[in-house]
Structures are given as C-alpha cells and as structure tokens.
Amino acid sequence: MSRGKFCEQNLLIIFLVLCANATICLCASNDPYAILGVSNTASAQEIRKAYKELAKEWHPDKRSDSDSVEKFVQIKSAYELLSDTDRRRIYDRHGVTSEDSHYLQDKYDYSEYNRYSYYQAEDTFGKHFTIDQDIVLFHKLSVTANYFEKNILPNSTKKVHVVMFYNDWCFRCTRIVNSFKKVMDILEPLGVNFASVNAIHEETIFRKTGIDEVPKMVVVIDGHVFIYRDHSITPQKVVDFIRKKLPFRIIQRVDSENIDDFLGGWMDNRVRALILEPRNLIRLRYLLTAFEFNDRVAFGFVDMNSKRSKDIIDRFKVNTSMDTLLIFNEESTSYVASVCMPDIPTQTLIDVVSSNQYLALPRLSSQDILESVCPREWNRPRKRLCVVLITENNKKHDFARVALRRIALNSGYSLERVRFAYMFKESQPDFINAISKGSFEKNPLQIVIIWRRDDKHIKYEWVCGAKQYANFVNESLINATNYEISFTVKRLLKSSESLNYEAFVEKLFNEHSEGIITKWMSRMLYMLDYLSDNIEDEHLLAAFSLLGTIAFMFAVGYMLMYFVRAEEENLKAQGRLVDGQDQYNNQPVPELKLYELRAEKYNGMVRLLKPGCRTLLLITDMQSRKKLIPYFHKAVWPYRKSKTLLFGHMLIEKGLPWYSELLRLSLCTNQKLQVNPRNCVGTVIALNGHRKYFCMYHAKHPESVRGAKRILKITKPLLDRREDPEIGTFLDKGYSEESEAEANVLLEDHLLNSLDDWLERLFDGSTHKYYINYWPDFPTK
C-alpha cells in the first residue's frame, strides 16, 4: 500500500513539472519581443523593420514547410501588439496580450451623477473643500511591484523615473493630482519617466522604499530610491531635487585651459560631446542626456558668458546667442556632428548623440559595447561582420590603431553590415584564447573578422595578409592591409560563403567596472545622502545637542586634568610630592613575618586559630637557627599572601616538653616519651588549631623513606639468588635497612630540601593528619 502511494506521489510530481515546463515554454513563445527579435526598449521604427524582414522570410508563399504558417501568425500577432501603443504599455506593465483584457476596456464615466460635486460638503470651520476627480491619472500610470523591480530599477541607470505612491481612499492623493500632472507635462518631454504605485495593492514595494505615508513621491536614479519630502509639489522644486540627486560631475566644466585635455581623453573609449550655453546653469535636459549616455559619451559644458571661454568660441565659431552641441571622436580638431538651436529638443539631442555615440574605431571593452558594435544576427543573408584588431595596450601599437581607423573611415561599408573595432589582448584573455585557433601566434598584431550568431556562438576568420612588425605607419603596408580586409569582407558578405572557424565565448570583462574602493565610496555617499534626506530638523537638533554635551564633557575633563597636572608640578617643585613612579619603586615589598612560638603567643598561634587557618612551625635549636630559618623563609615565600596561614619557629630547648606531649597525644599512649632534641631539628609541623590535628615534615619522616623501604623489600630476594653471578655488580649483598640508615646521614644544610614538595602535598590534602584530643600547654619558663 505504501509503495502504491509512493508511485502516485511520483506521478503527481512529474505531472506538475511537465505543467510548469509547458507554462514556461508557452510564456516564452508568447513574448512578442522575442518573436520579433527586438529588445523591450526598441523604437517603433525598429519593430517595423524587424517585422518586415521576418514577414518576408516566413511568408507561407515563400516557404513550403508546415510550421511557416504558424510562425507567420505569431509574427503578425506580435507586431500588432507592439505597434499598438496602449496594448504595448499594458503588456510591459502587466504582461497581458489578450485584446479582451479589462485593462483595455473603457471605464464608465460616473461624473454625470455628480458623485464628487463641489460645495456639497463643508468642513468644521464652514470652508468648502474640493476633491479632484482626475485620480484616474494615477490609475493609468499604475505599475506592479514586479514591474517596478524588473523594469524601473534596471532602467534607472539610463533614465530618471518619478514614482508616486497613492491609494484610492486618500483625500490628499486626489488633491495633488493637478500638481503632479503639471510636473509630468514639463518633465516628461525632457526624458523623465513617470509611474505610480498603489500602496494598498503593492505593499511590499511600499515598505522597501522606506515610505511611511501616502501620498509620497520618489525619484529613482541609478538603482537608488530618493524620497521627495517637500509638502508642495511644484515643477521648480522637483527639477532642483532631480538636479541634486543626479551623479556628481556628470558633466565636466570646460574652459580654454582644459579643452585640449577634455577632447584628447578619448582613450577611455568614450566620444566627447561639448555643450555651449549662454548661461551659467546647465539645463536639465542636457543633464538627463548626459546621464543616459554616460557610459558612451563624456559631456563637457562651456559657459559662453565666461571670459575664459572666448578661445573656444573663436576656435569652433559658435553662435553665442544659441545653445550648441558639438560631438568629437578621436579627431579633436574638428567635430563630427553639431546642433545649434535656441532650445534644442530632447529628442533631437538623443537622436544626434545616439547616432554618434561610438568612436570611429571603438574598443571592445565590455559586453554592452560588443552587443552594440557587433550585434547578433543568426540569419546568413543578413549577417553582420565585425573587423577586430587584436593589439596590446601600449604606445608602440598606436600606429596600427591609427591605420585601421583610416581604413574604417574610408571603407564605405554600411554600419549595419560591417563595423571596425579593436581589443586589448591583456584585458580580454579569455575571449582571445577562445578564438586562438587559426591565429598567427608569433604576430603581435592580428586582425580577425567575427560574426556573432548568438550570445556565445561566434564564427570567425583571421585576415592572413595583415602581418606586420614595423613600428611606423607605412602607406604600402596600410594599402596591403586594406586590400586584404576588403577582399575578405566582400567574400564573407555573400550568403554562400562561410567563415572558417567557430567558437563559444563567454561575456567580455567590463574594463570600466568600479573597483571595491570606488563601490564603497559610492555606497558611503549614498548613505550620507539618504541620511540627510530622512533626518528631520528635530533629529538634527537632538544629535547636535548630544554631540555638544559630549564635547563639553571632554573639554571640562581636559581642563580639570590640566589644572591637576599643574598643581602636581607645583608640589613637586616645592618637594612636597614624590613622583608616582619613584613612590612605587621606593615602596617596600611586603615582608613575610615569622613569629617565635612562646607562651604568650601560644593561644593566638595555635589554640584560638579561626576555622580554616593553620600555622606552619619550624623547630630549630640555638645552633641551627641561623641556617634553617632562611631556608624555611624561602620555601614558604610563595604563600606569604595567604590570609589563612601563619608562619613561625620554635626553639626546641624551650618547647621540648610541649613537643613531647604533642607526640604522646598523637600516639594515644600513657608512657612518657624520651625525645632526643637534636633529632627534632628541621621538623616542620602544620597546626590546625580549630580541628585539633597537625601534619609533620622531617627529612627522615616515614612518609619520606617509605619508597626506599619498598624498593629494599623487592630487591632483597634477588640478592639471595645465585643464578646470576654478576648480580653483585649492581646490588651490594651487604645492603640492609640499617646500613642505609647509617650511610644516609643528613647535614643541617639539607634538612629542608624536600620541604617544597611536602608543602604542595599539604595544600593538596595528601599528607597524613595526626589528631589529638586537646592542645597541651606551652611551658612558661
């Protein structure tokens, strides 16, 4: 039964996967942009051109296969959708392709019912208020969160987007419709895109942008969202806000001193565009155009009213009463395009710049430039060729790039079919290695013709005659190279000809990408800008108050330290204060006090000890006192800081009766012991007055000689064996306990040699404890 359920689950999973794949394929096949082979930002002319080419190719009258009819219908449907402005807008925002969608149905007009009649309601103060009925403008501009994240944010790297957040039940939203529409009418012709988001329906994007109320307008620039916090929405304030948020120095100010540096900086692979205006402030339309083409064109601004611009005006013979746009490529002495009008329209700007946004010989420095210069074309009759010079990034090969640039300018080929470019060998090693088959590896300069079938698949052929090793421009060499290139290109443009090699390549490395430091600096600047926009005045006052308080406290502390140091120096000068370091050096080291055990100190040192306290007592005589006390002092020195230990010494001549009685009590005998005072010298006893026991150390104490006796018992049977004649070499047969005791004579200097080990065992609790019933009296004489 479980196996049957498992099979049913597997079948269900397979069915769901197939349904998902079918849905994905269906969505991909219904994409009108993919069917026509254009991007989602393609213009109406590009869509019409792609439709005509595909219609000629897939027309059923020209093809006999069964799929041509279905393909032709898809092409026609895709063109009908994209050629209709409303349907295309609905598809871009909602992905709807059906003509019967409710988005395309006309909304019924309820205005005749006077639902929002003016003067019908009065507020509490008796003043009339009006509600703008044109909130339908927000509905027309409304986009989803998916569209915001997948279209507005990516496209904000080229275009500035203004997005209004609203909801249908917001009275303030209805009041600002007219103001928003005025801003839209002024800025939309300049290239600013407008949209709106319903905060109720798209709550996720509402939260992500950091907005806390509606209505609220945001400006999206380069993937960053900036909140417009001014309560009044006027065109001038919005323009100033956009100016402030655009990237810094997107247009460089140019005068007579830096004009040559600006025009000669094309090695960054960007065309130079010079804007000359009879005013100091740059118009917003020029800023927006510079922002859109920032990765292709470097813009410079010349204030014609400035005295420092007179040489530029005379050099290019510019009309000082009108705005002028000049575009330069590698040749900085003359411009390739110019526009001179009192008010240059935005579309004219875009058309002129877009048609001249590449150098005569651009460098393939990123995948985007490769896509633009050498676009994909899978159809053989319409194949596009790209002549690429493989060179090194040094001045020795400048002559080769100059020569190929001359060839490109005089080639006469249409840019739609043949483009010329160059590539740095060290910057794109992966691409060069992928097309290395058939190349001339010994040649430092090589020319290859490529045809891009798709993103990764390319076909290529090396130009054999373009071999050179000279470091100067030779006319005959240029003519020979031009002939080889022209001959090869003419041959390959024929639909019957094919290129010799093919390869699969990865995306080009972006040579203009920002480094880690630059990215972090950009993020820090964005964070500072974000904080400056979101921090209110009261927050700034609180922050400044806190910082001021901290600074005041540091200042007061510094002044106090200054006066204290001055007073210390004064006292030192008078000799009334010793330096702290000297005082520390002169401070006596804490001493270890050894108390002599006498009758008057006996109770304090033994009988009245607190629980946990012990007294370490060294027994000496008059002769050994001076020798043993230093050894004892050194052994117990590490324990001098312990508050539970007392250290002392006792003369055996004075305390012999007390010591004898102590030993008798520990042996539990009534016989009086005869103790030799001389044998007691060097003994250390640890007395615990509260618990009535003591521990004993002596050089000949049984705890010390126990190991020697055990070894003697083990080795003694070996001495009696006669099997090994050489046993006596290592063990003396006359060895005995008595002989050991007689031979082991200890001097006074060695009596305390093992005291350190005994002290460690004492504090570990491994020494033997001798208990008594009471402490005997200490003699008074």
N, C-alpha and C positions, 0 to 999 in steps of 0.2 A: 504493500500500500504506500509506503514512504517513497519507494522507487518511482511509482506512478506519479505521485505529487511532484517529485523532483523533475521528471520529464516534462510535466505540464508547465512548471516554472521556467524550464529552459526554453520551451516553445514560445512561452509568452515573452520572454526577454528577446528572443530572436525576432519575433513579430514587431516588438516596439522599436528595435534597432533598425529594421527594414523600413518601418514607417518614418522614422526620423531621417534616414538617408534619403528616402523618397521626397520628404518635405524639403530637405536641403537642396536636392537637385532641382526640385520644382521652383524653389525660390531663386536659385541661380539662373535657371532658364528663363525666368520671368523678369530678370533685371534688364530694363531697356538699354541702359548704358553699356552693359556687357554685350548685348546683342549687336549694337551698332559699333562697338569697339572704341568708345569715347569715354572720357572721364566725366565725373559728375559736375565738373565746373566748365564743361565745354560750352562754347557760344552757339547761337542758332545757326551761324554760317558753318561751323564745324560739324554740327549734327546733320545739316542738309547735305553737305559734301560727303560725309560718310554714308548717308542713306543712298545717295545716287550711285556711289561706287558699288555698294553691296547689292543694290537692286539690279544693276547691270550684270553682276556676277551670278546672282541666284535667281534670275528670272526664269520661270518654267519653260519659256520658249527657247532658252539657250542651254538648258540642261535637260537630260533625259532621266536622271535618277529620281526615285520616288520621294526622297527627302527634300528636294528642292522646293516643292510647293509649300510644305510646312515651314521650311526655313524662310521663304519669301513672305509668308503671312506673319511670322514673328517679326521680321524686319519692318514690315509695313506698320504693324501694331505699335512697335517701339517708337517709330518715327512719329506716328500720330499722337502718341502720349507726350513725347518730349517737345514736339512743335507747339503743343497747346500750353500756354503759359500757366494757366490755372491748374491743369492736370499735372504738369511737371512740378509745380510748387507743392501740390498735395502729396505727390509721390515722394518728394525729397523729405517732407516732414513726417509723413505717416506711412509711407510705403504702400499706398493704395493705388492700384492700377485699374480698378473697375470704374466704368463710366457712371454706373448707377449708385455710386457711393453717396452717403448722406452728406459728405463734405462738399459735394458739387451741387447739391440741391439748394434751391433758393429758399431762404428763410422768410417766413411770413412776417409782414410788417404790421406791428401792433400799434403803430403811432396814431392811427386814426381813432383808437379807443381812448387816447389821451391818458394813458396809464401814469405817465410822469408829468402831469400838467403843472405848469409853473403856477405859483401863487395859490396852490391848494392847501399848503401846509405852512404853518408858521412855527418858529421856534419859541422857546420860553420867553424871549425878550421881545417878541412881536415882530422880528425881522423876517422877511421872506428869504427862503433859500431855494436854489435851483439845482437840479440833477441833470447832468449831461447825458443825453440818450445815446451818444455815439460810442458807447463802450464796445460796440461791435468791432471797432478798430483793434482792440486787444484780442478779440476772438480770431480775427483774420491773421494776426501776427503770431498766434499762439503756437508754441512748439512743445514737444515732449522732452522728457529728461534724456531719453535715448538720443534724440536729435541734438540736444544741447551738448552731450558728451562726445558724440561721434562726428559732428559737423561743425558746430560753433567753436568749440575749444581747439580742434586741429586747424581750422581755417583762420583762427585769430592770429596766427603767426604772419598772415599776409593782410588781413582785413580787420578793421576795428568794428566790434559788434556792441551795440547798445541793447540791453535786455531789460524789459520792465516786468516786475513781478506784481501780480494782482490777484484778486478773486472777485467773483460776481456779486458778493454781498458787502463789498467795501465801498462806502459812500465817498471816501477820499479818492478812490480809484476813478470814480466817474467824474470827479471834479477836475482831474488833471489831464483828461483825455485831450482837450484842446491844446494845452501847453505841450504835451508830448507830440501832438501832431505838427505843431509849428516847428519844433526841433527836428522832427523827422523830415519835413518838407525842405528844411535848409541843409541838413547834413547828408541826407540820402543821395542827392546828386553829387556830393563830394566823394562818395565811395564808402560811407559808413553804412553798415548793415543793421537793420532793426528787427527785433523779435520780442515776444512776450511769453511769459510762463505763468500758468495758473497755479498759484501756490497751494491750493487745496488738492488739485489732482496730481501735481508733481512735487510732493512734499520732500522727497529725497534730495533733489537738486536745490530746493529751497533751503534745506539745512546745510548742505555742503558749501554753499556760497557764503554762509555766515550772516544771513539776513535774519532779523528778528521781528520784522513787521512788514505790512503792505499798506500802501504801495511803496515800492523801493526800486530804484533804477541802478543797474550795474553796467560797467564798461569792461568788456573782455578784450585784453590786449596780450598777445604772445602767450596765451595759455593761462594768464593770471586774471583774476576777477577783482575789480576795484569798485567799491560801493560808493555811489554818489549820495552824500549825506546832507546836501543842502535842501532845505524845505521848499524852495521855489525852483521850478524847472524853467529856465529861460535859455534861449539859444546861445547867448554870450557866455553864460556860466558853464554850460555843457561844453562849449568849444574850449574854454580855458581849462576845464577839468581834463579833457582829452589831451590837450597840449602838455599838461603837466605829467600825464601818465605814459606818454609815448617814450620809447627808449632815449636815453641821454645821447646827445650829439649824433642823432641820426642824420643830420645834415651839417656838414662842416662849413664854417665861415671861411671864405676865401677872399684874399686881397692881393695886391700886387706883389707882396713879399713871398707868399706861399703858393702862388698859382702854378708855378712850374713843378713844385713837389706834388701838388694835388693831381695835375694832369699826367705826370710821369709815374704815378703809383699803380699802374695797371697790372703789375706783377701779382697783385692779389686776385687776379682773374676777374676783375670787375670793370665794366665800362664806366667812364666818367661822364656825369651829367652836371652841367653848370646852370644854375637858376639865377637870373639877374632881375632884381626888382627895384623900383624907385621908392623903397620903403625899408625901414629897419627891421620890422617884424615879418617873419616868414608866414605866408598864408597856409591855412590848414590843409588845403588841397595838395600843396607841394609836400607837406609833411606826411600826409597819408600815402601819396605816391612813392615817396622815398621809403616809407615803411613797407610797402607792398613789394618793392623790387630791391630791398636792402641786400639780399644775397647775390644779386646780379649786377647792380648799378650802385656806384658811390656818388652821392649827391653833394654838391657844393653850392653855397649861397653867397651872392655878391650883392652888397648894398650899394646901389648906384649913387646914392646921395653922399656916400663917404668919399673923402678926398683920396683915400688910399686905393680906390677902385678906378681911378682915371686911366691908368695904363691898360687895364683890362678892357675898358670901354673902347679905347682907341685901337687896341690890338685886334679886337673882333668886330669893330664898327657896329656897336649895338645902339639901338634907339633907346634913349634914356627915359622916354615917356611911356614905354610899354614894357610888359613882362616878357622876358626872353628865356627860352630853353635851348641850350646847346649841348649836343651829345658828341663825345670824343671816344675813339677807340685807341689803338696803340699809337697812332699818329697824333701827337698833341699839338701840332702846329695848325691843323685845320679840323673843323668839326664835320661829322658825317650827317648830321641832321640838326635842324633848327626850327623853332616855332617862335613867332613874335606877334603877340596879341595883347590888347589892353587887359583882357581877362581870359586866360587860357582855360577852356572847359576841361573837366576832369577826364572825360572820355578821350579827348584829343591827347591829353598827357599820357594816358595809359596806352593808346594806340601807338604813339610815337616811341615811347620808351620800350614797349614790348617788342616792337619790330626792330629795335636796335639794342637789345639787352645783352648781346653777346659780342665778344671781340671778333676781329677778323680771323684770328686763329685762337680760339678758346682752349683752355687747358681742361682736360677731363679730370677734375679734382674731387668729384663726388658723384654719387649715383644720380642725384637730381639733375646735374648738368649733363650726364650721359643720357638720361632719358630725354632731355630737351634737344641736345645737339644731335644725338644719334637715336632717334625714336625707333620703337619696334615696328616691324612690318613683316607679317608672315606670308603675304601674297607675293609670289615670284615676279609677276609682271610689274608690280608697284614697289619693288624692293628699294630700300634706301641704303646708300653706301656712305661710309664714314672713313675718310683717309686720315690715319693717325700716325703722327711722328713719335717714335719712341726715343726719348732723349734723356739726358741727365740734367740735374739741377745745378748747373754751373755756367759761368760766363763763356767757357770755351765752345759751348754749343749754341750760343746766341745766333751765330751766323746761320745755322741750319733752320732755326725757327723763323728768322727774317726771310730766308729764301722760300720756305714753304708758305709764309704769309703772302709773299708776292705772287706765288703760284696760285694760291686760293683766290686772290683778288682778280687775277686775270684769267681764271679758269672758264668763266662763262656758264658754268653749270647752275641749274636751279637749286636753291637751297632746300627744296622739297625732296630732291633726289640725291644730291651729293653735298656733304659737309666736310670741312677740314678742321682738324684739331691736333693737339699734341698731348703727351703724357709723360710725367716724370717716372723713370724706371724705378728709382729707390722709394718713391711714395706709393706705388701700386705693384708690389712684387707678386702678389697672388694672381692678379689679372695677367701680368706678363708671363708668369710661369704656365698659366693655363693655355696660352696661345703660343707657347715656345716651339711647337712642332713646325718644322719647315723654316725656322728663322735662321739668320746668319749670326751665330753667337759671337764671332770674332769682330763683328762690325759694331762700333759704338753707337752709330746712328742707323735706325731702321725705320721703314715705312710699311705699315700694314693697312689693308683695306678690310673692314669688317661689315657684316650685315647681321643685324640683330633680329633673330626670328621671334624671340620672346624674352622674358626677363633674364633667363640664364643661358639659353641656347643661342650661340652665335656661329656664323660661318665667316671664315677669314682667308685672306691670301696675301702673301708677302710680295712687295714690289721688288723684283730681283735687280733691276738696274739702278736702284737708289743706293749705291755703295759709295762711300766717301770717307776719306781720312784727313782731309785738309782742314785747316783751322781758319780759312778765309773764304769769302764769297767769290766764287769763280763763275763767270757768265756761262761758260760752256758746260760746267757742272750743273748749273741751275737748268739750263735748256735740256740737258740729257735727262735729268730727273723729272722735269715737266713732261717730257715726251713719254717716258715710261709710265708715269702716273696717268696721263691722258689716254694712252693706249690701253692700259689695264682697265681703267674705269669705263671706257666706251665698250670694251668687250664684256665686262661683267654686268652692265646695264641691260644687256639683251636678256630676254626671258629664257632663251635656250641655254645660256651659259650659267655655270655654277662655280662657286668658289671651291678651292682645293681642300681646305681643312675645315673642321668644325670642332667646337669645344663647348663645355659647360662651365660657366664662370660664376663667381659669387659677386655680391654687390661691391662697388668700389668703396675704398676707405675715404671718409669725409675729411679732407685736409683742412677744412675750415672749422671743424668742430672745436668747441670750447674745452680748455683744459680743466683739471679739477679745481685749481685755484680760482680760475675765472668763474666757474659754475658756483663755487661757494660765495664769491664776492657778489655775484648776481642775486643769489638767494638772500644774502645778508641785506643787500639794498632793498630787495622786495619786502623783507620782513620789516625793515625800518619804515618803508613807505606804508606798509599795511598798518603798523602800529600808529603812525602819525595820522592815518585816516580814521582809525577806530577808537583812538583815545580822545575822550571829550575834555572840555576845559576844566571841569571839576576834577577829573582824574589827573590832569597835569598839575593842578594846584596841590592836590594831595601828595603826588610824587615829589614835587619841588619842596613841599613842606617837610617831608620825611628826609630828603637829601640835605636840606638846610639844617635840620635838627642834628643829623649825624655829623655834618661838617662842624657845627657849633660845638658839639661834644668833643670832637677831636681837637679843635682849636683850644678849648678850655683845658683839656688834658695836657696838651703840649705846653701851654703857659704854666700850668702847675709844675710839670716836670722841670721846666726851665728855672723857675724860682727855687725849687728844691735843690737842684744841682748847684745853683749859685750859692745857696746857703751852706751846702756841704763844702764847697770850695773855700768859703769864708772861714768855716770852722776848722778846716784842715790847715789853712794858713795860720790860724791862731794856735794850732796844736791841740785843740780841744776835741778832735775827732780823728780816729785812726782809720786808715783806708780799709775797706771791707776785705780785700784780698789779704792784706797784711794781718788783719784781725783773725782771718780764718787760718792763716799759716801759723800765727802765734798761739792759737787756741790749743790748750793741752789735750793730748789724746786721752780718752777715758782710761783710767788705770784699773787693774784687776787687784782688788783688795783681798789680802789673805789675813784672816783673823786667827789669833792664837787661842786655842781652847783652854779656858781657865774656869774656875769655879763660878766666878761672877758672870761669865758669858755662856755657861753651860745650858741654862734654860732657854736662852734666846736662840742658840745654835742647834739645840737638839730637842729638848722636851716640848717647847712651845712653837715648833715649826707648823706652818699652815698646811692644810691638805694639799698634796701635790708638790711640796717643796722638799728639797734634800740638801744635805751638807756633805761635801767631799772633804775628807780629812786625811792629811798626810802625817804619818808617825815618823818622827826623827829623834835623834839624840843630839847632845851638845856638839859632838864631833862631826856628824854628817849633816848638820843643819844647813850650813852654808853651801854645801854641794847639792843637796837634794831639792831644796826649795826652788832654785832657778829651773831645774828640770821639770818640777811639778807645775811651776808657773807657766812654762812654755806649753806643756801638754794641755792645760785647761784654758789657755788663752782664747781659743775659738769659741768657748762657751761663756765668755765674760758678759755678754749682753742678755743672757737668760735671767729672767726675773724669778725663776723657781730654784735657783742654785745659790748656795753659799760655799765659799772656799776657805779652808782653814788648815792649820797644822798644830801638832801636839808633841810636846817633849815627853818621851817615854818615861823619863825619870820622874815627872810629875804625875802622869796619868796611868802608871803601871797598874795600881790596884783597880782602877776603873776598867782598864782594858781586860785584865784577868777576869773580873766579874762578868764583863760582857761576853767573853768567850765561854765561861761556865754556863751562863744562862742560855746561850745558843746550843750547848751540848746537852742540856737538861740533866745535869749531874749535880750531886751534892758535895762531891770531893773538891777540895781546893786545888787549883791548878798551879803548877810551878812553871812559870813562863820566863824564858831567857830574854831579857830586854834587848840584847844585841840582835837576836833573830827577828825582833819586831820592826827593826829599822827598815824603811822603804815600803811599809804597808800603807795602802790607801783603802779607806773604808767609806762607803756611801751610806749615810744615816738618814732614814725616813722616820722623823720624829712622830708623825701622826699615826702611821700604820705599824710602828714598832718592829721594824726589821732593818737589816743592813746587808750590804754586799761588800765583798772583800777582794782586794787585789794584792798579790805578792808574787815576786818573781818565782818562788818555789811553791806557790799555792797549788793544790791538786788540780785545779782547772787548767793550769799551765803545763803540768808534767803528765797529764792523762794520756796525751798522744805518745809520749816516749815509752810509757809502760806498756801500752798496747802493742807497739812495734816489738818491744822486748819479748813479750809472750809469743808473738808469731814467729820470731826468728830463733828463739831458744831451741825448739825441736830440731831445727836444721843443723845446729852445732853438734848434736849428738849423733847424726848420721855419718857413716863412714864410707858411703858410696862414692862421694866426690872428694878426691884427695886435695883439690885446690880450694876447698871451701874456706879454709882458714885464711886464704889470701885476702878475702873481703870481710870476714866476720871473725873477731877475736874470740877464741874459745873461753877465755877468762873473763868475758864480758858478763856483768851482773848489774842488778839494780844498785847494790852497794858501791860497786866500782864506779858506776855512772854518777852517783851522788857525790862520791869522793872527788871524782875528776871535775864535776860541774861546780866549781867554786866561783861565786859571783862577787865582783867588786862593787863598791858603792856607786861608781860611775854608771854601772849597767843595771842597777836595780829597777829603774823606771823605763827601761827600753820598750817594754810591751804595754805600757800604760795607755797609749793611744788606741790600740786595738781593744783593750778592755773597756775603755770609755765608750767606744762605738757599740760594743755588746751590751753595756749598761743601759744606754739610751734605747737600744733595740728591745730590751727586756729579756735578753737571753742569759744573763748571769744568774747564779744561784742566790736565793734570798734566805737569810737566816733570821728567823722570827724569835722574838723574846717576849716575856710577859710584861716587863716593865723596864724602864731605863734606870740603871744603877746610879748612885750618887757619885758625883765627882769629888775627889779629895780636896780639901781646902788648904792643906799645907803644901 
